[in-house]
Amino acid sequence: MMFSKRTHWDLKLNRLSLMVQNLQQKGERILDLTESNPTRCGFRYLSQEILDPLTNPRNLQYDPSPKGMIQTREAVAGYYADKGVAVSPEQIFLTAGTSEAYTFLFRLLCDPQDCFLVPRPSYPLLEFLADLNDVALDAYRLVYGQRWQVDLNDLQKKISAKNRGIVVVHPNNPTGSYIKENELLFLNRVCLENSLALVSDEVFLDFYSDQDRDSVGAGFKPAPTFAGNNNILSFTLSGLSKIVGLPQMKLGWIVVSGPKDLRQEAIQRLEMIADTYLSVSTPAQNALADWLQRAPSIQKEILDRVKINRRFLLEQCAVGAGFK
């Protein structure tokens, strides 16, 4: 066997992919209602002004740092300060996106075949990342009953001696549900009792709207960013892909939180991992502060489009169901 077992995936196209491929080969026009690439959606924010920071003369200088440039990490700390959470730049690691951030954390926390608990439903990317890092995944359920919520009993039952951590996607993709404050209290207790780390994927956190109240539920509050969760060892992931709709710029980050001694050891170990790769580009780091300043207007444009699309779909569903 020439290839590794970790890449022994079924690479055949599914029926939908085959259908799309056949239509493309025939030159047919395809309206893809699943399109999630913001650079293909005709947004106005994708203008020359986005490119201006990339002409910074400092981009010609290479000054590598495992955590990333200090001024860039200060800008990320400012992003959390605007949310009312104090984060030191020393708690922040820049990465080439959240996929690399997951890889760093799997390497930090797991030996081969150790396990992480992840939500189901959620996006399938986690399975490929786990395979590539020789990590096993087990799923805890998200259940729907007037709103989406974590099945806390199911999560509790899934914990075993091989578990090293729990992933939450806050808000979740595809359910749109947020971790609620009562669920965060439960997660902190369970992680503390079982010496587990908590990883919060928050790439969509800024896109909360009035419509999301339905997924949270009456009488419940969504938890804030986990960046200030110092009760247990916690890692918060985010980045430019969603915050400013620039996935092609490949810049994300990890915020390390938790009790001081445990947090410091995690930072020291992560620093060695990050120093091995040094993968984040200098131009993206120099541009981050400028792009974050544009985030509110960019997010408004994207959220307005989502609201229009949602309203249209609800209207069409009502017509199709005979309610209108």
C-alpha positions in Angstrom: 0.0 0.0 0.0 1.7 3.2 -1.2 -0.7 5.6 0.5 -1.6 6.3 4.1 -4.7 4.9 5.8 -5.6 8.4 6.9 -6.3 9.4 3.3 -8.3 6.3 2.4 -11.5 8.2 1.6 -14.2 7.4 -0.9 -13.4 9.9 -3.6 -16.3 9.0 -6.0 -18.6 11.9 -6.8 -22.1 11.6 -5.4 -25.2 11.9 -7.5 -25.7 15.6 -7.1 -22.0 16.4 -7.9 -22.3 14.1 -11.0 -25.4 15.9 -12.1 -23.8 19.3 -11.7 -20.7 18.1 -13.6 -22.7 16.9 -16.5 -24.7 20.1 -16.7 -21.5 22.2 -16.7 -20.0 20.0 -19.4 -23.1 20.7 -21.5 -22.7 24.5 -20.9 -25.9 24.7 -19.0 -26.5 27.7 -16.7 -26.7 26.6 -13.1 -28.4 28.6 -10.3 -26.6 27.3 -7.2 -28.8 28.0 -4.1 -26.0 26.6 -1.9 -23.4 29.1 -3.0 -21.5 30.2 0.2 -18.5 31.9 -1.4 -19.1 35.7 -0.8 -16.7 36.7 -3.6 -19.1 35.2 -6.2 -22.3 36.9 -4.9 -21.9 40.4 -6.3 -21.4 42.2 -3.0 -20.5 45.9 -3.2 -17.8 45.7 -0.5 -15.5 43.8 -2.9 -13.9 46.9 -4.3 -10.4 48.4 -4.9 -10.4 49.8 -1.4 -10.1 46.2 0.0 -6.8 45.9 -1.9 -5.3 49.2 -0.9 -3.7 48.0 2.4 -1.9 45.3 0.5 0.4 48.0 -1.1 2.0 48.7 2.3 5.8 48.9 1.9 6.2 46.8 5.1 5.0 43.8 3.1 8.5 43.6 1.7 9.9 42.9 5.2 9.9 39.5 6.8 9.8 39.5 10.6 8.5 36.0 11.5 6.8 35.5 14.9 5.2 32.2 16.0 2.1 34.0 17.3 2.0 36.5 14.5 2.8 40.2 14.3 2.1 42.1 17.6 0.2 44.9 15.9 -2.1 42.4 14.2 -2.8 40.5 17.4 -3.5 43.9 19.1 -6.1 44.5 16.4 -7.7 41.1 17.1 -7.7 42.0 20.8 -9.5 45.2 19.9 -12.1 43.2 18.1 -12.9 41.4 21.3 -12.7 44.6 23.4 -15.5 45.9 21.2 -17.5 42.8 22.5 -16.7 43.7 26.1 -14.1 40.9 26.5 -10.6 41.7 27.6 -8.1 39.5 25.7 -4.3 40.0 25.8 -2.4 39.9 22.5 -0.3 37.2 24.2 -3.3 34.9 24.2 -3.7 35.2 20.5 -2.2 33.0 17.7 -2.7 33.9 14.1 -3.3 31.0 11.7 -3.9 30.6 7.9 -7.6 30.1 8.6 -9.6 28.0 11.0 -8.8 24.7 9.4 -5.1 25.2 10.4 -6.3 26.3 13.8 -8.1 23.0 14.3 -5.0 21.2 13.1 -2.9 23.0 15.7 -5.3 22.2 18.5 -5.6 18.5 17.5 -1.8 18.3 17.6 -1.7 20.2 20.9 -4.3 18.1 22.7 -4.4 14.6 21.2 -2.3 11.6 20.8 -3.2 9.2 17.9 -6.8 8.0 18.1 -7.7 10.2 21.0 -11.2 11.6 20.6 -13.0 14.9 20.3 -16.7 15.3 20.7 -18.3 17.4 17.9 -21.9 18.5 17.3 -24.3 16.7 14.9 -25.5 18.1 12.6 -22.6 20.3 11.7 -20.3 20.7 8.7 -18.3 17.7 7.4 -14.9 19.5 7.3 -14.2 18.4 10.9 -14.1 14.8 9.8 -11.4 15.3 7.2 -9.3 17.4 9.6 -9.6 14.7 12.2 -8.6 12.0 9.7 -5.5 14.0 8.7 -4.5 14.4 12.3 -5.1 10.8 13.4 -7.9 11.9 15.7 -11.2 10.1 16.3 -14.5 12.0 16.4 -17.7 11.1 18.3 -20.8 13.2 17.8 -23.2 14.6 20.4 -26.7 15.4 19.2 -28.3 18.8 18.6 -32.0 18.2 18.9 -35.0 20.3 17.7 -38.1 21.0 19.8 -39.4 24.5 19.0 -35.7 25.5 19.0 -32.3 23.8 18.4 -30.4 22.8 21.5 -27.6 20.6 22.7 -28.8 17.2 23.9 -27.0 17.5 27.3 -27.7 13.9 28.3 -26.4 12.5 25.1 -23.2 14.6 25.4 -22.7 13.4 29.0 -23.0 9.8 27.9 -20.5 10.2 25.1 -17.6 11.2 27.4 -14.9 8.5 27.7 -11.3 8.1 28.9 -10.2 8.8 25.3 -11.9 12.2 25.0 -9.6 15.2 25.0 -12.1 18.0 24.3 -15.5 19.2 23.1 -16.1 21.3 20.0 -19.0 23.8 19.9 -19.9 25.7 16.7 -21.3 29.0 17.9 -23.5 29.6 16.0 -23.8 26.2 14.4 -23.7 25.5 10.7 -26.3 24.5 9.4 -28.8 24.9 12.3 -27.9 28.5 13.1 -28.3 27.8 16.8 -26.2 29.4 19.5 -24.8 27.9 22.6 -27.0 29.2 25.4 -25.8 30.4 28.8 -27.3 27.3 30.6 -25.5 25.1 28.1 -22.2 26.9 28.7 -22.5 26.3 32.4 -23.0 22.6 31.7 -20.1 22.4 29.3 -17.8 24.1 31.8 -18.8 21.7 34.5 -18.4 18.6 32.4 -15.0 19.8 31.0 -13.7 20.6 34.5 -14.8 17.2 35.9 -13.3 15.2 33.0 -10.1 17.4 32.3 -11.4 18.3 28.8 -10.6 21.3 26.7 -13.4 23.4 25.0 -13.0 24.6 21.5 -15.5 27.2 20.2 -15.7 27.8 16.5 -17.2 31.3 16.2 -16.7 32.3 12.6 -20.4 33.3 12.2 -20.7 34.9 15.6 -21.1 38.5 14.3 -24.2 37.6 12.1 -26.7 37.5 14.9 -30.1 39.0 13.9 -33.6 39.3 15.4 -34.5 36.1 13.4 -32.0 34.2 15.5 -34.0 34.6 18.6 -36.2 31.7 17.5 -33.2 29.4 17.5 -32.2 30.5 21.0 -35.7 30.3 22.5 -37.8 32.4 24.9 -36.2 32.7 28.3 -32.7 31.7 27.1 -29.8 33.9 26.2 -27.0 33.1 23.7 -23.7 32.8 25.4 -21.2 35.5 24.5 -17.9 34.8 22.8 -16.0 32.1 24.5 -12.8 34.2 24.4 -13.5 35.3 28.0 -14.3 31.8 29.3 -11.6 31.4 31.9 -13.2 28.7 34.0 -11.6 25.9 31.9 -9.0 25.6 29.2 -10.8 27.1 26.2 -9.8 27.9 22.6 -11.8 30.4 20.5 -11.5 30.3 16.7 -12.5 33.0 14.2 -11.0 34.8 11.2 -11.5 37.0 8.2 -13.2 34.4 6.0 -16.6 35.2 7.6 -16.1 38.4 9.7 -15.2 40.5 6.6 -16.2 38.1 3.9 -12.6 37.5 2.6 -11.9 33.8 2.6 -9.1 34.2 0.0 -7.0 36.2 2.4 -6.4 33.1 4.6 -6.1 34.7 8.1 -7.7 33.3 11.2 -6.8 33.1 14.9 -6.9 31.1 18.1 -7.6 32.8 21.5 -6.4 30.8 24.4 -8.4 31.2 27.6 -8.6 29.5 31.0 -6.9 29.2 34.4 -3.6 31.0 34.3 -1.2 28.0 34.7 -3.0 25.8 32.3 -3.4 28.6 29.8 0.3 29.5 30.0 1.4 25.9 29.3 -1.0 25.7 26.4 0.5 28.9 25.0 4.0 27.7 25.3 3.2 24.4 23.5 1.2 26.2 20.8 4.1 28.5 20.2 6.3 25.6 19.3 3.7 24.2 16.9 3.1 27.6 15.2 6.8 28.2 14.9 7.1 25.0 12.9 4.8 26.4 10.2 4.9 30.2 10.2 2.2 30.0 7.6 0.4 33.4 7.9 1.3 35.8 5.1 2.8 39.2 6.0 0.5 41.3 3.7 -2.6 39.8 5.3 -1.3 40.5 8.8 -0.5 44.2 7.8 -4.0 44.6 6.3 -6.0 43.1 9.1 -6.6 46.2 11.2 -7.9 48.1 8.2 -10.2 45.2 7.2 -11.6 44.8 10.7 -12.6 48.5 10.6 -14.7 47.7 7.6 -16.4 44.7 9.2 -19.6 46.4 10.4 -20.6 47.7 6.9 -19.5 44.4 5.2 -21.5 42.3 7.7 -24.6 44.6 7.2 -24.5 44.1 3.5 -24.2 40.3 3.8 -26.9 40.1 6.5 -29.3 42.3 4.5 -28.9 39.9 1.6 -29.5 36.9 3.8 -32.7 38.5 5.2 -34.0 39.2 1.7 -33.3 35.6 0.6 -34.9 34.2 3.8 -38.0 36.4 3.3 -38.4 35.3 -0.3 -38.0 31.6 0.6 -40.6 31.9 3.4 -43.0 33.5 1.0 -42.5 30.8 -1.6 -42.9 28.1 1.0 -46.2 29.7 2.1 -47.5 29.8 -1.4 -46.4 26.2 -2.0 -48.1 25.0 1.2 -51.4 26.8 0.3 -51.1 29.2 3.1 -51.3 32.3 0.9 
